[in-house]
Amino acid sequence: MNCDHYCVFTHDLYRLLQPNGGIELALVGWNGGVIGNHAQILASLNDDQILCDPTIGLVAKGVTLNSLCRGIKPTPGQMKSFYDLPRDRLEMTKFNQTVIDALANGKYMAQDILYCFPTTSHYLKAGDIKKWATPQSWNL
């Protein structure tokens, strides 16, 4: 399963557990930059914003797309990775640290956005990447 599928799976699991839940999960994809080609979830409810990375089990409170792209770091203590695979999975262990470092040190860049869909259904209906007009869609 790739990172996009982890995000869709997370959305579906959330809907099963909270069928009338009020949170809409946005999907944001990156290409290039510090985390390479990767997808994550942005969610908000009232004044609470959360970035979730289901691939590594990371949650960061107070993170929005704007704050990511402006290099604003999460408040200390508001980020936790639940990554817990065997340490012999060196590639994933390094990737977990890369994402943590990118968030903690404000390394995300707007120029690396591949897509940002306001809902999972928008993502699933998006179609061919050739129709997207984002900084990174032209590179794929």
Secondary structure as GFF3:
##gff-version 3
##sequence-region A 1 140
A	DSSP	alpha_helix	3	17	.	.	.	ID=ss1
A	DSSP	beta_strand	24	30	.	.	.	ID=ss2
A	DSSP	beta_strand	38	45	.	.	.	ID=ss3
A	DSSP	beta_strand	48	53	.	.	.	ID=ss4
A	DSSP	beta_strand	58	61	.	.	.	ID=ss5
A	DSSP	alpha_helix	65	69	.	.	.	ID=ss6
A	DSSP	beta_strand	79	81	.	.	.	ID=ss7
A	DSSP	alpha_helix	90	104	.	.	.	ID=ss8
A	DSSP	three_ten_helix	110	112	.	.	.	ID=ss9
A	DSSP	beta_strand	113	117	.	.	.	ID=ss10
A	DSSP	alpha_helix	120	124	.	.	.	ID=ss11
A	DSSP	three_ten_helix	129	131	.	.	.	ID=ss12
A	DSSP	three_ten_helix	137	139	.	.	.	ID=ss13
###
